Amino acid sequence: MKWLPILIILFTYTLNSTNTWEIVTNDTLNNDINAVFFINENTGWAVGSNGKIIKTVDNGKNWITQLSKTTQDLNSVFFINEKTGWAVGGINGNNGDTGNAKIINTTDGGNNWTSQLDIEDYKLNCIFMVNENIGYVGGGYYGNRPGTIYKTFNGGVKWGKISSSFLPSESIVNSIYFINDTIGWAVGSFKEKANGKYSIIKKTTNGGATWNNLIYKKVSRTLNSVFFLDENRGWAVGAEGLILQLHDNGEVWNDTLSIPGYYDKIQFVDKGNGFIIRANGNVMQTSNGGESWVIETVQNEYYIKNAFILNNDNIWGINTIGKDGRNNYIVKYSKNTSSVDNSISVQLIYPNPANDYVVIPSSNYSIYNSQGIHIGDYKYSTLDITSYPTGVYFVITGNSMYKFIK
């Protein structure tokens, strides 16, 4: 097994940025919105609680309500073209509520939606369609049962349950991504009563018939989103600053890119350009296939619970709590390109992981632990860490941040 090299990606911050999230919907949305999907720059759909579906054909300037014929919460939406799409969901389970998971489908752009599947006491979180015929949905049951994945070979005329034996009890699948009709990944979390939640990363190379576990160590955080450029390059992001990067033919994961925060979405628009959306509204962008990332700060901080990236100029988010305390907004990311600092670089910190000391390429920096507690300020390149507890530490120098592991 190969382990990651000791090169640590340096995240560069944009300062005095005028990047913003702009509200594109208003109080006419009486239901919480959970997900958004655009098939091109003009045409998109958003779904939410109580079966809410809205559509725009003018880049979000105006939205019209569509009749879903369900009162179940809708959590994810996916379109293959302007006509054919699916939405999935289920009661969220709060306060002991239960209900049926739901898959609905349209073949006329959402003018008419029809039910394809109901699953008792179940919640669906995500859908990914490889093409018009092959697709997958994932989620979890209520109670002490494993989550599972359903698959269709015929556009949803029939959905078949993939065996749950590869998922632990009290697990849930939050995101699925396939690079072709046979190779794909599913991520989420499972709960251990004594120790809390742990990450799930599963890979299939035979269209979901069998799934392999890719976690090389227990990671006690939920994963929310997964994306792959090819079989050898992928990322997954989640709670508590978790950003996992894949190496070694999809068999090794490491969190050397993690920085504090809660991450909702990772998505690439081509082989070079990708984005990670942080819950506080900050956007991380790469233009070189994930070799390095720029962290773009925003003026107006919104809580972004989900996002969809169509291209560099069309990034959409779901905001649940605005500065004025209201919710139900769909927001669009507006980027001031003149404010971006493009001085992306790679720094060497070694050894990493370390036991006794680390060499840091700076003469003035601060150290924080993974809980954000300030450890100290230092002005020498060789740092003695013999007294540091085992864990993850962040080095802040100037406007940059990187990390080491003890």
Sequence and secondary structure as in RCSB ss.txt:
>XXXX:A:sequence
MKWLPILIILFTYTLNSTNTWEIVTNDTLNNDINAVFFINENTGWAVGSNGKIIKTVDNGKNWITQLSKTTQDLN
SVFFINEKTGWAVGGINGNNGDTGNAKIINTTDGGNNWTSQLDIEDYKLNCIFMVNENIGYVGGGYYGNRPGTIY
KTFNGGVKWGKISSSFLPSESIVNSIYFINDTIGWAVGSFKEKANGKYSIIKKTTNGGATWNNLIYKKVSRTLNS
VFFLDENRGWAVGAEGLILQLHDNGEVWNDTLSIPGYYDKIQFVDKGNGFIIRANGNVMQTSNGGESWVIETVQN
EYYIKNAFILNNDNIWGINTIGKDGRNNYIVKYSKNTSSVDNSISVQLIYPNPANDYVVIPSSNYSIYNSQGIHI
GDYKYSTLDITSYPTGVYFVITGNSMYKFIK
>XXXX:A:secstr
     SEEE EEE  S   EEEE   TT  S EEEEEESSSS EEEEEGGG EEEESSTTS  EEE  S  S EE
EEEESSSS EEEEE    GGG    EEEEEESSTTSS EEEEEETTEEEEEEEESSSS EEEEEEESSS   EEE
EESSTTSS EEE GGGS TTEEEEEEEESSSS EEEEEEEEETTTEEEEEEEEESSTTSS EE  SS   S EEE
EEEEETTEEEEEESTT EEEEETTTTEEE TT  SS EEEEEESSSS EEEEETTS EEEESSTTSS EEE  SS
  EEEEEEEEETTEEEEEEEE TTS   EEEEEE  GGG      EEE BSSS SSEEE S SSEEEEETT  EE
EEE SSEEE TTS SSEEEEEETTEEEEEE 
